[in-house]
């Protein structure tokens, strides 16, 4: 009987043990789910997506290990390596409006902006760290360059250079000094370049007066030069006319001499000379008797003698 009791007790104990062991059959499934979740988390933390308009910096313990410049999917060591991004596009920094002094000690108000970009993300990170620090450095560089350029120009030259010459001078003054930061300037432009409101009217009036004086000087120089040209031209005309008249008189004298020579050759006999005298007398009479006129000649007139000789 004791043996039966012991056997029943043993069977009950085995049943209890079986009931206790049944829940442990789900352990492999739970472990698999946990491992899968961890794998997904690790995978998600390993993936790095780089956009087209940015650089991706892979850092390990704060140090840049590599830089991804091409867009696409890449990987990093999770929980050890971290990522940071920098813009690849052109950036705009608007400088605060500031006062500058020209070479002739005149105050001007300048409001400008800078278009810039990051060319070397590694050098940029090592020197400037982030965009905020970069903008602070850009502000200092551009303002100092602008101040140096404008301080070497007169106020009127600064105003007249607003068509782009001032921007070119500032860019030339900056040169490649920003290359050490891994950045480059596309352009430096002035949005607003004007005089302080308290002395703007006075300066404009003075500039107008100066321009009028310059215009009057140019006009006077032009009139003086025109007078010289007219005087020179008049003298040349007088000389030319005098030479022409002298040449004409010379030609007339030569013609008359040739004419007399011809006449002397034609009328070299007494008969021809008498005929010539008669013809000349007729010509003279013809000229004097134009119109309804009467020619009265004295008896001793050479013309009357010619007519009297005619039989």
C-alpha positions in Angstrom: 0.0 0.0 0.0 2.9 2.3 0.8 4.3 1.5 -2.6 1.1 2.6 -4.3 1.1 5.8 -2.4 4.7 6.5 -3.3 3.9 5.7 -6.9 1.0 8.1 -7.0 3.1 10.8 -5.4 5.8 10.2 -8.0 3.3 10.5 -10.8 1.9 13.8 -9.4 5.4 15.2 -9.1 6.1 14.3 -12.7 2.9 16.0 -13.8 3.9 19.2 -12.0 7.3 19.2 -13.5 5.8 18.8 -17.0 3.4 21.7 -16.3 6.4 23.8 -15.3 8.5 23.0 -18.4 5.8 23.7 -21.0 6.2 27.5 -21.0 9.9 27.2 -21.8 9.1 26.0 -25.2 8.5 29.7 -26.5 12.0 30.8 -25.5 13.7 30.2 -29.0 10.9 32.3 -30.7 11.3 35.2 -28.3 15.0 35.1 -28.7 14.7 35.1 -32.4 12.4 38.1 -32.3 14.8 39.9 -30.0 17.7 39.1 -32.3 15.8 40.3 -35.3 14.8 43.5 -33.6 18.4 44.1 -32.6 19.5 43.4 -36.2 17.0 45.8 -37.5 18.1 48.5 -35.1 21.7 47.9 -35.9 21.0 47.9 -39.7 19.0 51.2 -39.4 21.8 52.8 -37.4 24.3 51.5 -40.0 22.5 53.1 -43.0 23.5 56.6 -44.2 21.5 58.3 -46.9 23.3 61.2 -48.6 21.2 63.7 -50.5 22.2 65.4 -53.8 22.6 68.8 -52.2 24.7 67.9 -49.2 27.9 66.4 -48.0 27.8 63.6 -45.3 30.6 63.5 -42.7 31.2 60.1 -41.0 32.8 60.9 -37.5 34.3 58.5 -35.0 34.8 59.8 -31.5 34.5 63.4 -32.9 37.1 62.9 -35.7 36.1 62.9 -39.3 36.8 59.4 -40.7 35.5 59.9 -44.2 33.3 62.3 -46.3 30.6 61.1 -48.7 30.2 63.6 -51.5 28.0 61.5 -53.9 24.3 61.0 -53.3 23.1 57.6 -52.4 23.1 54.9 -49.6 26.2 54.1 -47.6 27.0 52.5 -44.2 28.7 53.3 -40.9 29.6 51.5 -37.8 26.5 51.8 -35.5 26.8 53.4 -32.1 30.5 54.1 -32.7 30.4 56.3 -35.7 28.1 59.3 -36.1 27.0 61.4 -39.1 26.8 65.1 -39.8 25.8 67.0 -43.0 27.0 70.2 -44.7 25.2 72.0 -47.6 26.7 71.5 -51.0 24.6 74.3 -52.6 25.3 78.0 -52.9 24.7 79.8 -49.6 23.6 83.4 -49.0 24.9 85.5 -46.1 23.4 89.0 -45.6 25.8 91.3 -43.8 24.5 93.9 -41.4 24.3 97.5 -42.6 27.4 99.3 -41.5 29.1 102.7 -41.8 32.4 103.2 -43.7 34.7 106.2 -44.2 35.9 107.3 -47.6 39.4 108.6 -48.5 38.1 112.2 -48.3 36.7 111.5 -44.8 33.1 111.2 -45.8 30.8 108.7 -44.1 28.7 106.2 -46.2 26.2 103.5 -45.3 26.8 100.1 -46.9 24.4 97.1 -47.0 25.8 94.1 -48.8 25.5 90.3 -49.1 27.8 87.4 -50.0 27.1 84.3 -52.1 29.5 81.5 -51.0 29.8 77.7 -51.0 31.7 74.9 -49.3 34.4 73.5 -51.6 36.3 71.3 -49.1 34.1 70.0 -46.3 37.0 68.4 -44.4 38.9 71.6 -44.2 35.7 73.5 -43.4 35.0 71.2 -40.5 38.5 71.4 -39.2 38.7 75.2 -39.2 35.2 76.6 -38.9 33.2 73.6 -37.6 29.8 74.8 -38.6 27.8 77.3 -40.6 27.3 79.8 -37.8 31.1 80.1 -37.2 31.6 80.4 -41.0 29.1 83.3 -41.3 30.9 85.1 -38.4 34.2 84.7 -40.2 32.7 85.8 -43.5 31.3 88.9 -42.0 34.7 89.9 -40.6 36.5 89.2 -43.9 34.1 91.0 -46.2 33.6 94.0 -43.9 37.4 94.5 -43.5 37.9 94.2 -47.3 35.0 96.6 -48.0 36.4 99.1 -45.5 39.9 99.0 -47.0 38.6 99.5 -50.5 36.2 102.3 -49.7 38.8 104.1 -47.5 41.1 104.3 -50.6 38.4 105.9 -52.8 36.8 109.3 -52.8 33.1 109.5 -52.1 32.3 110.4 -55.7 34.3 107.5 -56.9 32.5 105.1 -54.5 29.1 106.4 -55.7 30.1 106.1 -59.4 31.4 102.5 -58.9 28.0 101.1 -57.8 27.6 99.6 -61.3 29.8 96.6 -60.3 33.3 98.1 -60.1 33.2 98.2 -56.3 32.2 94.5 -56.0 35.0 93.5 -58.3 37.5 95.5 -56.2 36.3 93.9 -53.0 36.5 90.4 -54.5 40.0 91.2 -55.8 41.1 92.4 -52.3 39.8 89.2 -50.7 41.5 87.1 -53.2 42.1 83.5 -52.1 42.3 84.2 -48.4 39.2 82.1 -47.7 40.7 79.0 -49.3 42.2 78.0 -45.9 38.7 77.5 -44.6 37.6 75.2 -47.4 35.1 77.8 -48.8 35.0 80.2 -51.8 33.1 83.4 -52.5 31.0 83.5 -55.7 30.3 87.3 -55.4 30.1 90.1 -53.0 27.3 92.6 -53.9 26.0 95.8 -52.4 22.3 96.1 -51.9 22.4 99.6 -50.6 25.3 102.1 -50.8 24.3 105.6 -49.9 25.1 108.7 -47.8 23.9 109.2 -44.3 20.5 111.0 -44.4 21.8 114.0 -42.3 24.3 115.1 -45.0 22.9 113.6 -48.2 21.4 116.9 -49.5 24.6 118.9 -48.9 26.8 116.3 -50.6 24.5 116.1 -53.6 24.6 119.8 -54.0 28.3 119.9 -53.8 28.7 117.1 -56.3 26.3 118.9 -58.7 28.4 122.1 -58.3 31.6 120.2 -58.9 30.1 118.5 -62.0 29.0 121.9 -63.3 32.5 123.3 -62.8 34.0 120.4 -64.6 31.4 120.9 -67.4 32.2 124.6 -67.6 36.0 123.8 -67.8 35.4 121.3 -70.6 33.2 123.8 -72.5 35.9 126.5 -72.1 38.6 124.1 -73.3 36.4 123.1 -76.3 35.7 126.8 -77.2 39.4 127.6 -77.0 40.3 124.7 -79.2 37.6 125.6 -81.6 38.9 129.2 -81.8 42.4 127.9 -82.5 41.0 125.7 -85.3 39.0 128.5 -86.8 42.0 130.9 -86.7 44.2 128.3 -88.2 41.6 127.6 -90.9 41.1 131.3 -91.7 44.8 131.8 -92.0 45.1 128.8 -94.3 42.2 130.2 -96.4 43.8 133.7 -96.6 47.1 132.1 -97.7 45.4 129.8 -100.2 43.4 132.8 -101.7 46.5 134.9 -101.9 48.5 132.2 -103.6 45.6 131.6 -106.0 45.3 135.3 -106.8 49.0 135.5 -107.4 48.9 132.5 -109.6 45.9 133.9 -111.5 47.7 137.2 -112.0 50.7 135.4 -113.2 48.7 133.3 -115.6 46.8 136.5 -116.9 50.1 138.3 -117.3 51.6 135.3 -119.2 48.4 135.2 -121.3 48.5 138.9 -122.1 52.1 138.6 -123.0 51.4 135.7 -125.3 48.5 137.6 -126.7 50.6 140.6 -127.5 53.3 138.3 -129.0 50.7 136.7 -131.2 49.3 140.1 -132.2 52.8 141.5 -132.9 53.4 138.5 -135.2 50.1 138.9 -137.0 50.2 142.7 -137.5 53.9 143.1 -138.3 53.2 145.0 -141.5 51.8 148.5 -142.1 48.7 147.2 -143.8 47.9 144.7 -141.1 48.6 147.3 -138.4 46.2 149.7 -140.0 43.6 146.9 -140.3 44.0 146.1 -136.6 43.6 149.8 -135.7 40.5 149.9 -137.8 39.0 146.8 -136.2 39.8 148.1 -132.7 38.2 151.4 -133.5 35.0 149.7 -134.7 34.9 147.6 -131.5 35.2 150.7 -129.4 32.5 152.4 -131.4 30.3 149.4 -131.0 30.7 149.3 -127.3 30.0 153.0 -126.9 26.9 152.9 -129.1 24.9 150.3 -127.3 21.2 151.2 -127.3 19.8 154.2 -129.1 22.9 156.5 -129.0 24.6 158.9 -131.3 28.4 158.9 -131.6 29.8 162.4 -132.1 33.5 162.5 -133.0 35.8 165.4 -133.4 37.7 165.8 -136.6 41.0 165.1 -134.9 39.7 161.9 -133.2 41.7 158.8 -134.0 38.4 157.0 -134.7 37.3 159.8 -137.0 40.6 159.7 -138.9 40.0 156.0 -139.5 36.6 156.6 -140.9 37.9 159.5 -143.0 40.5 157.3 -144.5 37.9 154.9 -145.8 37.1 155.7 -149.4 
